[in-house]
Structures are given as structure tokens and as C-alpha cells.
Amino acid sequence: MASSGRPWASLGTTGDLRDDVRATRAEIMRIAIGEMRHTRAVNDVIRGLSNPGTFEPALRVASQLPHQNPGPFRPVVARAATRQAIIDFIEIEAAQSPGGGVDSLYNNILATLQFPPADVAGFVTDEWKQAIRSVIAEGEDHFETFLNIQEWLRNHAETDYLRSLAPPKPPAGNAANSALQTAYAALLNNLFTGYKKGRFLGSNEINAARNAMVGAGGIVTKAEAVASQNFLVVFDTPADARFAPIDPPGLAVA
């Protein structure tokens, strides 16, 4: 929605539509920033449970997402923020659904930290437990937020607030998209370097990645440059094994 929504000028200056779209965009950006905190928290926990000198940052994006709960996974497909896309996101985040939604995975991690096996018991701290609890709590908040977004947009036609229901991907060589992908790869590299150094020694790189996302001329601005050409904003996986998509183990794909 942050990139697939219509330009502000096309929404008028007053009325429910403009207010609902403004609130939706703001909440989606809040969630995106929250997910960066989750990534950092999870990497801090992995570092804390790793033997000295063995930690490698986890920045590989899932190749598949939960489709039903319980049920098969399905490949990740970038698309505009249609009603169906929002419904699918809600299903992924639905903590109270059978199986516990995506948060059930963090619940399993928390249970391991609360009752650790002997080989990791010496590494576990209250800090790591609290980090995972915060991820779970914010995940529940994201679920409720998308329910709110669904309600805000319910009374508006999708064509009133989306540029297109099915925008095409940018063609090869599109300058705006090339700039976006270059910035995205640089952001990932900064995160990897910062997490590898640790939360304090790597603070410069981590802050640079955060600023590259929301700062002037950053990822958000570059994504808008692509969307303004009526193309779908897609973040391509860099040709780098550190960021290669990762499959869920032993799960069927729909």
C-alpha cells in the first residue's frame, strides 16, 4: 500500500478516503520499521546462542509463506495491496488461528529459551527471552492493525486508492528500478555487516540501513519513483548467497 497506493493529489484534499489512505500508509510504514526491529532482535538472539566466532547474520527471506493454517505454504509473490493481499496477510499473522499463525514459530523459540536443552542452557539470558516476547507482542499488534486497515478501506473501491490492481513489474533496464535495487542491496549489506559486528560495534551500519529505508532519497523515495511509472515495486534478491531465499523444511507447497 505504501507504494501501490494512488498519489496524494488524486485523493482530493478532504474526506474519508484521504484520511483512511493516510492512516493506512502510516501504519504500514510503522509495521515495516517494526519488522526491522524484529530482524535485529532475532539476530541478537542467534548471536547469543552461537559459539564464539560462528555467528552469521540471518537475512535470507522466506521463499514460501503460510497459505492455510494448518495447511501448505505457497511461494512468495509480490503484488499490490488489494483486498485479497490484505486478507492473506491477516491469515499469516492470525495468532488465534488453528496452529497459532506465524507467531507459533516464535512461541516455539520462546519455549526453548524458557526450558533450554543442556547444550544451550548456559547461553540463555532473560534478555533473549524478552526479545522474543517483544516480537510476539508486536506480531499480535500487526495482526490487529491489518484488521483495522481492512475496516478502513472496506467502504472504498480498490480503484479509488490503488494505482492498479495488477501492476506489471518494471522492464529490464528501467532506471528507477535499477536505482531501487542498488539501494536495497546496499541496505542488506549494511545490515549484514552491522549484525556481524554486533549491536554496538555495528551501530553505524545498522543506523545507515535504517536511514536508507526512510530517510530523504532513500528506499521509500526510490520505490515511489518506480510506482509513479505504474510499475509494481519489487525487491529483487541480490545475487549473493548471504541473501538467497530460504525454504521451510519439509513443507508442502500449494
C-alpha positions as CSV (number, residue, x, y, z in Angstrom):
1,M,0.0,0.0,0.0
2,A,2.9,2.4,0.8
3,S,3.9,2.2,-2.9
4,S,0.9,0.7,-4.7
5,G,-1.5,3.5,-3.4
6,R,-2.6,6.3,-5.7
7,P,-0.8,9.7,-5.5
8,W,-2.0,12.1,-2.8
9,A,-3.1,14.6,-5.4
10,S,-5.6,12.1,-6.8
11,L,-7.3,11.6,-3.4
12,G,-8.6,15.1,-3.0
13,T,-8.0,17.4,0.0
14,T,-10.7,16.3,2.3
15,G,-13.0,13.3,3.0
16,D,-12.9,9.8,4.4
17,L,-10.9,8.3,1.5
18,R,-7.9,10.6,2.0
19,D,-7.9,10.1,5.8
20,D,-8.3,6.3,5.5
21,V,-5.4,6.1,3.0
22,R,-3.2,8.4,5.0
23,A,-3.8,6.2,8.1
24,T,-3.2,3.0,6.2
25,R,0.1,4.2,4.7
26,A,1.3,5.4,8.1
27,E,0.5,2.1,9.8
28,I,2.2,0.0,7.0
29,M,5.3,2.1,7.4
30,R,5.2,1.6,11.1
31,I,4.9,-2.1,10.7
32,A,7.8,-2.1,8.2
33,I,10.1,-0.4,10.7
34,G,8.9,-2.7,13.4
35,E,9.9,-5.7,11.2
36,M,13.4,-4.3,11.0
37,R,13.5,-4.3,14.9
38,H,12.3,-7.9,14.8
39,T,15.2,-8.8,12.4
40,R,17.7,-7.2,14.8
41,A,16.2,-8.9,17.8
42,V,16.2,-12.3,16.2
43,N,19.8,-11.8,15.1
44,D,20.8,-10.8,18.6
45,V,19.3,-14.0,20.0
46,I,21.0,-16.1,17.3
47,R,24.3,-14.4,18.2
48,G,23.8,-15.0,21.9
49,L,23.1,-18.7,21.3
50,S,26.1,-19.2,18.9
51,N,29.5,-20.3,19.8
52,P,32.1,-17.5,19.7
53,G,33.2,-16.8,16.1
54,T,30.5,-18.8,14.5
55,F,27.6,-16.3,14.1
56,E,26.4,-15.5,10.6
57,P,23.5,-12.9,10.3
58,A,20.2,-14.3,9.2
59,L,18.9,-12.1,6.4
60,R,17.6,-14.6,4.0
61,V,13.9,-14.0,3.1
62,A,11.5,-16.9,3.1
63,S,10.7,-18.4,-0.3
64,Q,7.3,-19.5,0.9
65,L,4.6,-18.2,3.2
66,P,1.8,-19.9,5.2
67,H,-1.2,-20.3,2.9
68,Q,-3.6,-22.0,5.3
69,N,-3.3,-22.8,9.0
70,P,-2.8,-25.7,9.2
71,G,-2.0,-26.3,5.5
72,P,0.5,-25.9,2.8
73,F,2.8,-23.0,2.1
74,R,2.8,-21.1,-1.1
75,P,5.6,-19.2,-3.0
76,V,6.1,-15.5,-2.2
77,V,4.6,-13.3,-4.9
78,A,4.9,-9.5,-4.9
79,R,1.6,-7.8,-5.6
80,A,-0.4,-4.6,-4.9
81,A,-2.2,-4.1,-1.6
82,T,-5.5,-5.4,-2.9
83,R,-8.3,-6.6,-0.5
84,Q,-7.1,-10.2,-1.1
85,A,-3.5,-9.4,-0.4
86,I,-4.5,-7.8,2.9
87,I,-6.7,-10.8,3.8
88,D,-3.7,-13.1,3.1
89,F,-1.5,-11.1,5.4
90,I,-4.1,-11.2,8.1
91,E,-4.2,-15.0,7.8
92,I,-0.4,-15.2,8.1
93,E,-0.4,-13.0,11.3
94,A,-3.5,-14.6,12.8
95,A,-2.2,-15.7,16.2
96,Q,-5.6,-17.1,17.2
97,S,-6.0,-19.3,14.2
98,P,-5.5,-23.1,14.4
99,G,-1.8,-23.7,14.8
100,G,-1.1,-20.2,16.1
101,G,-0.2,-18.4,12.8
102,V,3.3,-17.2,12.2
103,D,3.6,-16.3,15.9
104,S,3.5,-20.0,16.8
105,L,7.1,-20.2,15.4
106,Y,8.2,-17.6,17.9
107,N,6.3,-19.3,20.6
108,N,8.4,-22.4,20.0
109,I,11.6,-20.4,20.2
110,L,10.4,-18.8,23.5
111,A,9.6,-22.2,24.9
112,T,13.1,-23.4,24.0
113,L,14.6,-20.4,25.8
114,Q,12.4,-20.9,28.9
115,F,13.2,-24.6,29.0
116,P,16.5,-24.9,27.2
117,P,18.2,-28.2,26.4
118,A,21.5,-28.8,28.1
119,D,23.7,-27.7,25.2
120,V,22.3,-24.2,25.1
121,A,21.2,-23.6,28.7
122,G,24.5,-21.8,29.5
123,F,23.8,-19.2,26.7
124,V,20.2,-18.3,27.6
125,T,19.6,-14.9,29.3
126,D,16.5,-13.1,30.3
127,E,17.4,-10.5,27.6
128,W,16.9,-13.1,24.9
129,K,13.6,-14.3,26.3
130,Q,12.3,-10.7,26.4
131,A,13.5,-10.0,22.9
132,I,11.3,-12.9,21.6
133,R,8.4,-11.9,23.8
134,S,8.5,-8.4,22.2
135,V,8.5,-9.9,18.7
136,I,5.4,-12.0,19.6
137,A,3.7,-9.0,21.1
138,E,4.4,-6.8,18.1
139,G,3.2,-9.5,15.8
140,E,-0.2,-9.5,17.6
141,D,-0.2,-5.7,17.2
142,H,0.5,-6.1,13.4
143,F,-2.4,-8.6,13.1
144,E,-4.8,-6.1,14.8
145,T,-3.5,-3.2,12.7
146,F,-4.2,-5.0,9.5
147,L,-7.7,-5.8,10.7
148,N,-8.1,-2.0,11.2
149,I,-6.8,-1.3,7.7
150,Q,-9.2,-3.8,6.3
151,E,-12.0,-2.0,8.0
152,W,-10.8,1.5,7.0
153,L,-10.7,0.5,3.3
154,R,-13.8,-1.6,3.2
155,N,-16.1,1.2,2.1
156,H,-13.8,2.4,-0.7
157,A,-13.5,0.7,-4.1
158,E,-10.0,-0.6,-4.7
159,T,-9.6,1.5,-7.8
160,D,-10.2,4.6,-5.6
161,Y,-7.0,4.1,-3.6
162,L,-4.8,1.8,-5.7
163,R,-2.9,2.8,-8.8
164,S,-3.6,-0.6,-10.3
165,L,-4.9,-3.9,-9.1
166,A,-2.3,-5.8,-11.0
167,P,0.6,-3.5,-12.0
168,P,3.4,-5.1,-14.1
169,K,6.9,-5.4,-12.9
170,P,9.4,-2.8,-14.3
171,P,11.1,-3.8,-17.6
172,A,14.8,-4.7,-17.7
173,G,16.9,-1.6,-17.7
174,N,14.3,0.7,-16.1
175,A,16.5,3.4,-14.4
176,A,14.3,4.0,-11.4
177,N,14.1,0.3,-10.6
178,S,17.8,-0.1,-11.1
179,A,18.4,2.6,-8.5
180,L,15.9,0.9,-6.1
181,Q,17.6,-2.5,-6.4
182,T,21.1,-0.9,-5.9
183,A,19.9,0.8,-2.7
184,Y,18.2,-2.3,-1.5
185,A,21.4,-4.4,-1.9
186,A,23.4,-1.7,-0.1
187,L,20.8,-1.7,2.7
188,L,21.2,-5.5,3.1
189,N,25.0,-5.3,3.0
190,N,24.9,-2.7,5.8
191,L,22.6,-4.8,7.9
192,F,24.8,-7.9,7.4
193,T,28.0,-6.0,8.3
194,G,26.3,-4.3,11.3
195,Y,24.8,-7.5,12.7
196,K,28.1,-9.4,12.1
197,K,30.0,-6.8,14.2
198,G,27.3,-6.8,16.9
199,R,24.8,-4.3,18.2
200,F,27.3,-1.8,19.5
201,L,30.3,-2.1,17.1
202,G,27.9,-2.4,14.2
203,S,25.7,0.5,15.2
204,N,26.9,2.8,12.3
205,E,26.0,0.3,9.6
206,I,22.6,-0.6,11.3
207,N,21.7,3.1,11.6
208,A,22.8,3.6,8.0
209,A,20.4,0.8,6.9
210,R,17.6,2.3,8.9
211,N,18.2,5.8,7.4
212,A,18.4,4.3,3.9
213,M,15.0,2.9,4.3
214,V,13.1,6.0,5.4
215,G,15.5,9.0,5.0
216,A,15.4,11.6,2.3
217,G,16.2,10.0,-1.1
218,G,16.1,6.5,0.4
219,I,14.3,3.3,-0.3
220,V,10.8,4.8,0.2
221,T,11.6,7.7,-2.3
222,K,13.1,5.3,-4.8
223,A,10.1,2.9,-4.5
224,E,7.8,5.8,-5.2
225,A,9.8,6.7,-8.4
226,V,9.0,3.1,-9.6
227,A,5.4,3.2,-8.6
228,S,4.8,6.6,-10.2
229,Q,5.5,4.9,-13.5
230,N,2.7,2.5,-12.7
231,F,5.0,-0.4,-12.2
232,L,4.9,-2.9,-9.3
233,V,7.6,-2.2,-6.6
234,V,9.5,-5.5,-6.2
235,F,12.7,-6.0,-4.1
236,D,14.8,-8.4,-6.1
237,T,17.1,-10.9,-4.3
238,P,20.7,-9.9,-4.8
239,A,23.0,-12.5,-6.4
240,D,24.6,-13.2,-3.1
241,A,24.3,-16.4,-1.1
242,R,24.0,-14.4,2.2
243,F,20.6,-13.2,1.0
244,A,19.3,-16.2,-1.0
245,P,15.7,-17.2,-0.4
246,I,15.3,-19.9,2.2
247,D,12.7,-22.8,2.1
248,P,10.8,-24.0,5.1
249,P,12.0,-27.5,5.9
250,G,9.8,-30.4,4.7
251,L,6.6,-28.4,4.0
252,A,4.3,-28.9,1.0
253,V,3.8,-26.0,-1.4
254,A,0.4,-25.2,-2.7
